[in-house]
Amino acid sequence: MGIAPAPIQYLQRFDSEPDATKLALLRKFMADDPIGLFRQLRAERPILAAPGCTLVALYDDVIEVLNMPSVFTVALYAPKMANNYLMMHDDDAIHYREKSIMQGLLNRDDLPKVRKMVGEICRGFLAEANGKIDAVSDYCRLTPATIVRDYFGLIGMDRKDLMEWSYWAQVDTFYNQPFDIATPEERKRITDAHADSGQKLGAYIGALIFTRSLALKFGFISRPLMKLWRLLTGQNDGAFHDDIVTRMLRTKFPPEVGFDLKRIGTNAGGLLIGTIETTAQATVQAIEFLLEKPELLAQARVAAEADSPAEFDSIVWEVLRFVPISPYMFRKTASAYTLAKGTARETTIPPGTNVLALTQSAMFDEMAFENPAEFRAGRNWYHYFTFGYGSHECLGKYVGMVMIPEMVRQIVKMPGLKAKGNIVFDGHMPKSYEVTWNQ
């Protein structure tokens, strides 16, 4: 019987590394073995001050950070986001008001309909694929892009353009920050691509809101608008179908509420940017995880055929504890704050500090999860961080809660499903993942 290798002493290697390269080494550890690194952090140094950022590893401390948005702020979002979008605000009137409005319009009563839509879209793509598909571009991205078009109402634009705009916004906002390791040339490439795609998105949103608001105001598509309407939507009848953009335009708010056409356009763009890439990465990583574990895949396939999706969904949420789209959420301190006050790990974090709240580490903390190293479907949903936590929890959380597992469920049901290799990444983002199945 072989002797198990000794665990890597990540903190010893970190401590002995020169300050100039400490952050790069830490990011390598996080990429190569996040669960192992985080286990050691929770046991030995749950609040780690590193060059460029402070890492917070325990469940209780992560909760404390994410519960105080005016102290641990999203200031790092602000330079990356246009039009004063609600996500770049912390615990203020715009964030509170617009998130509340959008949550009401994203009616949870729609969820059965949305799940049915997702299932139909997925089955259509799989039927057309003839037993082979790039699960990233032609399934995991294209499905949420179709939902963005058909349910959210961003119609009249090629879905590949929607996918590209979402991609560059996500890369620049969430993976082009000071604590991300990249060359100056790579950072510039990302910001330039984001700026270019942002201009195109802005022009599209402006035209969409203009034509649809006029048509709703007058109750029909007049002849002068018909040509532009057809160009934007591909529709000939001028009819309005129920979608979120139409709901926003049909809902009348007094001027004092401050939700005018400009704010409607901003929030329409936010629906796009917040949906495609996050959904795609969560879905493709869940598919790969299942394909690499035959016993779990067999269990998932049985659950996929059940009348109720609850058991299958619980498998997907547990998978995403092991392979989340990101192991952390980042914040920046607006003022000094003493974290974990009164404990042995009490630490004062200075103002202006970039803080990585290690949400994946928190999902392996025994304070929240019994036997966290064990894969166990059906755990307490409220301890997961799949859709964030606190005031910045994902706006479309409940849409994602039906979309992600249904996308995984439909492809898992394909007979003889297997991968030709591992997911190919471009930086942090999935680039391709070829899978095949029996016809």
NORMO-V144163 format. One record per pair of residues at least 4 apart in sequence whose C-alpha atoms are under 8 Angstrom apart, sorted by the first residue. I is the first residue (numbers start at 1). J is the second residue. If there is no record, write none. Layout:
# NORMO-V144163
i=I j=J
i=I j=J
This chain:
# NORMO-V144163
i=7 j=36
i=9 j=13
i=10 j=14
i=10 j=29
i=10 j=37
i=10 j=40
i=11 j=15
i=11 j=40
i=11 j=41
i=12 j=16
i=13 j=17
i=14 j=22
i=14 j=25
i=14 j=26
i=17 j=21
i=17 j=22
i=18 j=22
i=19 j=23
i=19 j=51
i=20 j=51
i=21 j=25
i=22 j=26
i=22 j=50
i=22 j=51
i=23 j=27
i=23 j=50
i=23 j=51
i=23 j=52
i=23 j=179
i=24 j=28
i=24 j=181
i=25 j=29
i=26 j=30
i=27 j=31
i=27 j=180
i=27 j=181
i=28 j=32
i=29 j=33
i=29 j=34
i=29 j=37
i=30 j=34
i=30 j=37
i=33 j=37
i=34 j=38
i=34 j=327
i=34 j=361
i=35 j=39
i=35 j=360
i=35 j=361
i=35 j=364
i=36 j=40
i=37 j=41
i=38 j=42
i=38 j=57
i=38 j=361
i=39 j=43
i=39 j=361
i=39 j=364
i=40 j=44
i=40 j=45
i=41 j=45
i=41 j=46
i=41 j=47
i=41 j=48
i=41 j=57
i=42 j=46
i=42 j=57
i=42 j=58
i=42 j=361
i=42 j=365
i=45 j=345
i=46 j=55
i=46 j=56
i=46 j=57
i=46 j=58
i=46 j=345
i=47 j=54
i=47 j=55
i=47 j=56
i=47 j=57
i=47 j=345
i=47 j=347
i=48 j=54
i=48 j=55
i=48 j=56
i=49 j=53
i=49 j=54
i=49 j=55
i=50 j=54
i=50 j=55
i=52 j=178
i=52 j=179
i=52 j=353
i=52 j=354
i=53 j=179
i=53 j=353
i=53 j=354
i=53 j=355
i=53 j=356
i=54 j=353
i=54 j=354
i=54 j=355
i=54 j=356
i=55 j=355
i=55 j=356
i=55 j=357
i=55 j=358
i=56 j=61
i=56 j=62
i=56 j=355
i=56 j=356
i=56 j=357
i=56 j=358
i=57 j=61
i=57 j=62
i=57 j=357
i=57 j=358
i=57 j=359
i=57 j=361
i=57 j=362
i=58 j=62
i=58 j=358
i=58 j=361
i=58 j=362
i=58 j=365
i=59 j=63
i=59 j=359
i=59 j=361
i=59 j=362
i=59 j=363
i=59 j=365
i=59 j=367
i=59 j=368
i=60 j=64
i=60 j=362
i=61 j=65
i=61 j=339
i=61 j=340
i=62 j=66
i=62 j=357
i=62 j=358
i=62 j=359
i=62 j=362
i=63 j=67
i=63 j=389
i=64 j=68
i=64 j=339
i=65 j=69
i=65 j=72
i=65 j=357
i=66 j=72
i=66 j=357
i=66 j=389
i=66 j=390
i=66 j=391
i=67 j=389
i=67 j=390
i=67 j=391
i=68 j=72
i=68 j=73
i=69 j=73
i=69 j=74
i=69 j=90
i=69 j=91
i=69 j=391
i=70 j=90
i=70 j=91
i=70 j=334
i=71 j=332
i=71 j=333
i=71 j=334
i=71 j=335
i=71 j=337
i=72 j=331
i=72 j=332
i=72 j=333
i=72 j=334
i=72 j=355
i=73 j=90
i=73 j=331
i=73 j=332
i=73 j=333
i=73 j=334
i=74 j=78
i=74 j=87
i=74 j=88
i=74 j=89
i=74 j=90
i=74 j=330
i=74 j=331
i=74 j=332
i=75 j=88
i=75 j=89
i=75 j=331
i=75 j=332
i=76 j=80
i=76 j=177
i=76 j=331
i=76 j=332
i=77 j=81
i=77 j=87
i=77 j=88
i=77 j=173
i=77 j=174
i=78 j=88
i=80 j=169
i=80 j=172
i=80 j=173
i=81 j=85
i=81 j=88
i=81 j=173
i=83 j=266
i=84 j=88
i=84 j=266
i=85 j=89
i=85 j=266
i=85 j=267
i=85 j=270
i=86 j=94
i=86 j=95
i=86 j=98
i=86 j=99
i=87 j=95
i=87 j=392
i=89 j=94
i=89 j=95
i=90 j=95
i=91 j=95
i=91 j=96
i=91 j=391
i=92 j=96
i=93 j=97
i=94 j=98
i=95 j=99
i=96 j=100
i=97 j=101
i=98 j=102
i=98 j=259
i=99 j=103
i=99 j=395
i=100 j=104
i=101 j=105
i=102 j=106
i=102 j=395
i=103 j=107
i=103 j=395
i=103 j=396
i=105 j=244
i=105 j=247
i=105 j=248
i=106 j=110
i=106 j=244
i=106 j=396
i=107 j=111
i=108 j=398
i=108 j=399
i=110 j=114
i=111 j=115
i=111 j=398
i=111 j=399
i=111 j=402
i=112 j=116
i=113 j=117
i=114 j=118
i=114 j=151
i=114 j=399
i=114 j=402
i=114 j=403
i=115 j=119
i=115 j=402
i=115 j=403
i=115 j=406
i=116 j=120
i=117 j=121
i=117 j=147
i=118 j=122
i=118 j=143
i=118 j=147
i=118 j=403
i=118 j=406
i=118 j=407
i=119 j=123
i=119 j=406
i=119 j=407
i=119 j=410
i=120 j=124
i=121 j=125
i=121 j=143
i=121 j=146
i=122 j=126
i=122 j=139
i=122 j=143
i=122 j=407
i=122 j=410
i=122 j=411
i=123 j=127
i=123 j=410
i=124 j=128
i=125 j=129
i=125 j=138
i=125 j=139
i=126 j=130
i=126 j=131
i=126 j=133
i=126 j=411
i=127 j=131
i=129 j=133
i=130 j=439
i=131 j=436
i=131 j=437
i=131 j=438
i=131 j=439
i=132 j=434
i=132 j=435
i=132 j=436
i=132 j=437
i=133 j=138
i=133 j=139
i=133 j=434
i=133 j=435
i=133 j=436
i=134 j=138
i=134 j=139
i=134 j=432
i=134 j=433
i=134 j=434
i=134 j=435
i=135 j=139
i=135 j=140
i=135 j=284
i=135 j=432
i=135 j=433
i=135 j=434
i=135 j=435
i=136 j=140
i=136 j=141
i=136 j=280
i=136 j=281
i=136 j=284
i=136 j=430
i=136 j=431
i=136 j=432
i=136 j=433
i=137 j=141
i=137 j=142
i=137 j=431
i=137 j=432
i=138 j=142
i=138 j=143
i=139 j=143
i=140 j=144
i=140 j=279
i=140 j=280
i=140 j=281
i=140 j=283
i=140 j=284
i=140 j=407
i=141 j=145
i=141 j=163
i=141 j=276
i=141 j=277
i=141 j=279
i=141 j=280
i=142 j=146
i=142 j=159
i=142 j=160
i=142 j=163
i=143 j=147
i=143 j=407
i=144 j=148
i=144 j=275
i=144 j=276
i=144 j=279
i=144 j=280
i=144 j=403
i=145 j=149
i=145 j=159
i=145 j=162
i=145 j=163
i=145 j=272
i=145 j=275
i=145 j=276
i=146 j=150
i=146 j=159
i=147 j=151
i=147 j=152
i=148 j=152
i=148 j=153
i=148 j=154
i=148 j=271
i=148 j=272
i=148 j=275
i=148 j=276
i=149 j=153
i=149 j=154
i=149 j=155
i=149 j=159
i=150 j=154
i=150 j=155
i=150 j=243
i=151 j=242
i=151 j=243
i=151 j=244
i=152 j=243
i=152 j=244
i=152 j=245
i=152 j=268
i=152 j=271
i=153 j=243
i=153 j=244
i=153 j=245
i=153 j=246
i=154 j=208
i=154 j=245
i=154 j=268
i=154 j=272
i=155 j=232
i=155 j=233
i=156 j=230
i=156 j=231
i=156 j=232
i=156 j=233
i=156 j=234
i=157 j=161
i=157 j=162
i=157 j=232
i=157 j=233
i=158 j=162
i=159 j=163
i=160 j=164
i=161 j=165
i=162 j=166
i=162 j=272
i=163 j=167
i=163 j=276
i=163 j=277
i=164 j=168
i=164 j=197
i=165 j=169
i=165 j=194
i=165 j=197
i=165 j=198
i=165 j=201
i=165 j=273
i=166 j=170
i=166 j=272
i=166 j=273
i=166 j=274
i=166 j=275
i=166 j=276
i=166 j=277
i=167 j=171
i=167 j=273
i=167 j=276
i=167 j=277
i=168 j=172
i=168 j=190
i=168 j=193
i=168 j=194
i=168 j=197
i=169 j=173
i=169 j=194
i=169 j=198
i=169 j=273
i=170 j=174
i=170 j=175
i=170 j=273
i=170 j=274
i=170 j=277
i=171 j=175
i=171 j=176
i=171 j=190
i=171 j=429
i=172 j=176
i=172 j=177
i=172 j=190
i=172 j=191
i=172 j=194
i=173 j=177
i=175 j=180
i=175 j=428
i=176 j=180
i=176 j=182
i=176 j=187
i=176 j=190
i=182 j=186
i=182 j=187
i=183 j=187
i=184 j=188
i=185 j=189
i=186 j=190
i=187 j=191
i=188 j=192
i=189 j=193
i=190 j=194
i=191 j=195
i=192 j=196
i=193 j=197
i=194 j=198
i=195 j=199
i=196 j=200
i=197 j=201
i=198 j=202
i=199 j=203
i=200 j=204
i=201 j=205
i=201 j=269
i=202 j=206
i=202 j=269
i=203 j=207
i=204 j=208
i=205 j=209
i=205 j=265
i=205 j=268
i=205 j=269
i=206 j=210
i=206 j=265
i=207 j=211
i=208 j=212
i=208 j=232
i=209 j=213
i=209 j=261
i=209 j=264
i=209 j=265
i=210 j=214
i=211 j=215
i=211 j=225
i=211 j=228
i=211 j=229
i=212 j=216
i=212 j=246
i=212 j=249
i=213 j=217
i=213 j=249
i=214 j=218
i=215 j=219
i=215 j=220
i=215 j=221
i=215 j=222
i=216 j=220
i=216 j=249
i=216 j=250
i=220 j=238
i=220 j=239
i=221 j=225
i=221 j=226
i=221 j=229
i=221 j=238
i=222 j=226
i=223 j=227
i=224 j=228
i=225 j=229
i=226 j=230
i=226 j=236
i=226 j=238
i=227 j=231
i=228 j=232
i=229 j=233
i=229 j=234
i=229 j=235
i=229 j=238
i=230 j=234
i=230 j=235
i=230 j=236
i=235 j=239
i=240 j=246
i=241 j=246
i=242 j=246
i=242 j=247
i=243 j=247
i=244 j=248
i=245 j=249
i=245 j=264
i=245 j=268
i=246 j=250
i=247 j=251
i=248 j=264
i=249 j=261
i=249 j=264
i=253 j=257
i=253 j=258
i=253 j=259
i=253 j=260
i=254 j=258
i=255 j=259
i=255 j=260
i=258 j=263
i=259 j=263
i=259 j=264
i=260 j=264
i=261 j=265
i=262 j=266
i=263 j=267
i=264 j=268
i=265 j=269
i=266 j=270
i=267 j=271
i=268 j=272
i=269 j=273
i=270 j=274
i=271 j=275
i=271 j=396
i=272 j=276
i=273 j=277
i=274 j=278
i=274 j=396
i=275 j=279
i=275 j=396
i=276 j=280
i=277 j=281
i=278 j=282
i=278 j=325
i=279 j=283
i=279 j=400
i=279 j=403
i=279 j=404
i=280 j=284
i=281 j=285
i=281 j=325
i=281 j=429
i=281 j=430
i=282 j=286
i=282 j=320
i=282 j=323
i=282 j=324
i=282 j=325
i=282 j=404
i=283 j=287
i=283 j=404
i=283 j=405
i=283 j=407
i=283 j=408
i=284 j=288
i=284 j=408
i=284 j=433
i=285 j=289
i=285 j=320
i=285 j=323
i=285 j=324
i=285 j=325
i=285 j=423
i=286 j=290
i=286 j=316
i=286 j=319
i=286 j=320
i=286 j=323
i=286 j=408
i=287 j=291
i=287 j=408
i=287 j=412
i=288 j=292
i=288 j=419
i=288 j=422
i=288 j=423
i=289 j=293
i=289 j=319
i=289 j=323
i=290 j=294
i=290 j=296
i=290 j=297
i=290 j=319
i=291 j=297
i=291 j=417
i=291 j=418
i=291 j=419
i=293 j=297
i=294 j=298
i=295 j=299
i=296 j=300
i=297 j=301
i=297 j=412
i=298 j=302
i=299 j=303
i=300 j=304
i=300 j=312
i=300 j=315
i=300 j=412
i=301 j=305
i=301 j=409
i=301 j=412
i=301 j=413
i=302 j=306
i=303 j=309
i=303 j=311
i=303 j=312
i=304 j=309
i=304 j=312
i=304 j=409
i=304 j=410
i=304 j=412
i=304 j=413
i=305 j=413
i=309 j=313
i=310 j=314
i=311 j=315
i=311 j=377
i=311 j=378
i=312 j=316
i=312 j=405
i=312 j=409
i=313 j=317
i=313 j=405
i=313 j=406
i=314 j=318
i=314 j=377
i=314 j=378
i=314 j=379
i=315 j=319
i=315 j=376
i=315 j=377
i=315 j=378
i=316 j=320
i=316 j=405
i=316 j=408
i=317 j=321
i=317 j=377
i=317 j=384
i=317 j=386
i=318 j=322
i=318 j=375
i=318 j=376
i=318 j=377
i=318 j=378
i=318 j=379
i=319 j=323
i=319 j=375
i=320 j=324
i=320 j=325
i=320 j=386
i=321 j=360
i=321 j=363
i=321 j=384
i=321 j=386
i=322 j=360
i=324 j=360
i=324 j=386
i=326 j=360
i=327 j=358
i=327 j=359
i=327 j=360
i=327 j=361
i=328 j=356
i=328 j=357
i=328 j=358
i=328 j=359
i=328 j=360
i=329 j=356
i=329 j=357
i=329 j=358
i=329 j=359
i=329 j=388
i=330 j=354
i=330 j=355
i=330 j=356
i=330 j=357
i=331 j=354
i=331 j=355
i=331 j=356
i=331 j=357
i=332 j=351
i=332 j=352
i=332 j=353
i=332 j=354
i=332 j=355
i=333 j=337
i=333 j=349
i=333 j=350
i=333 j=351
i=333 j=352
i=333 j=353
i=333 j=354
i=333 j=355
i=334 j=351
i=334 j=352
i=335 j=350
i=335 j=351
i=335 j=352
i=336 j=348
i=336 j=349
i=336 j=350
i=336 j=351
i=337 j=348
i=337 j=349
i=337 j=350
i=337 j=351
i=338 j=346
i=338 j=347
i=338 j=348
i=338 j=349
i=339 j=346
i=339 j=347
i=339 j=348
i=339 j=349
i=340 j=345
i=340 j=346
i=340 j=347
i=341 j=345
i=341 j=346
i=341 j=347
i=342 j=346
i=349 j=353
i=358 j=362
i=359 j=363
i=359 j=385
i=360 j=364
i=360 j=385
i=361 j=365
i=362 j=368
i=363 j=368
i=363 j=369
i=363 j=372
i=363 j=383
i=363 j=384
i=363 j=385
i=364 j=368
i=364 j=369
i=364 j=372
i=364 j=373
i=365 j=369
i=365 j=372
i=366 j=370
i=366 j=371
i=366 j=372
i=368 j=383
i=369 j=379
i=369 j=383
i=380 j=384
i=385 j=389
i=387 j=393
i=387 j=394
i=387 j=397
i=388 j=392
i=388 j=393
i=388 j=394
i=389 j=393
i=389 j=394
i=393 j=397
i=396 j=400
i=397 j=401
i=398 j=402
i=399 j=403
i=400 j=404
i=401 j=405
i=402 j=406
i=403 j=407
i=404 j=408
i=405 j=409
i=406 j=410
i=407 j=411
i=408 j=412
i=409 j=413
i=410 j=414
i=411 j=417
i=412 j=417
i=413 j=417
i=414 j=437
i=414 j=438
i=415 j=437
i=415 j=438
i=415 j=439
i=416 j=436
i=416 j=437
i=416 j=438
i=417 j=435
i=417 j=436
i=417 j=437
i=417 j=438
i=418 j=435
i=418 j=436
i=418 j=437
i=419 j=433
i=419 j=434
i=419 j=435
i=419 j=436
i=420 j=433
i=420 j=434
i=420 j=435
i=420 j=436
i=421 j=433
i=421 j=434
i=422 j=433
i=423 j=430
i=423 j=431
i=423 j=432
i=423 j=433
i=423 j=434
i=424 j=430
i=424 j=431
i=424 j=432
i=424 j=433
i=425 j=429
i=425 j=430
i=425 j=431
i=425 j=432
i=426 j=430
i=426 j=431
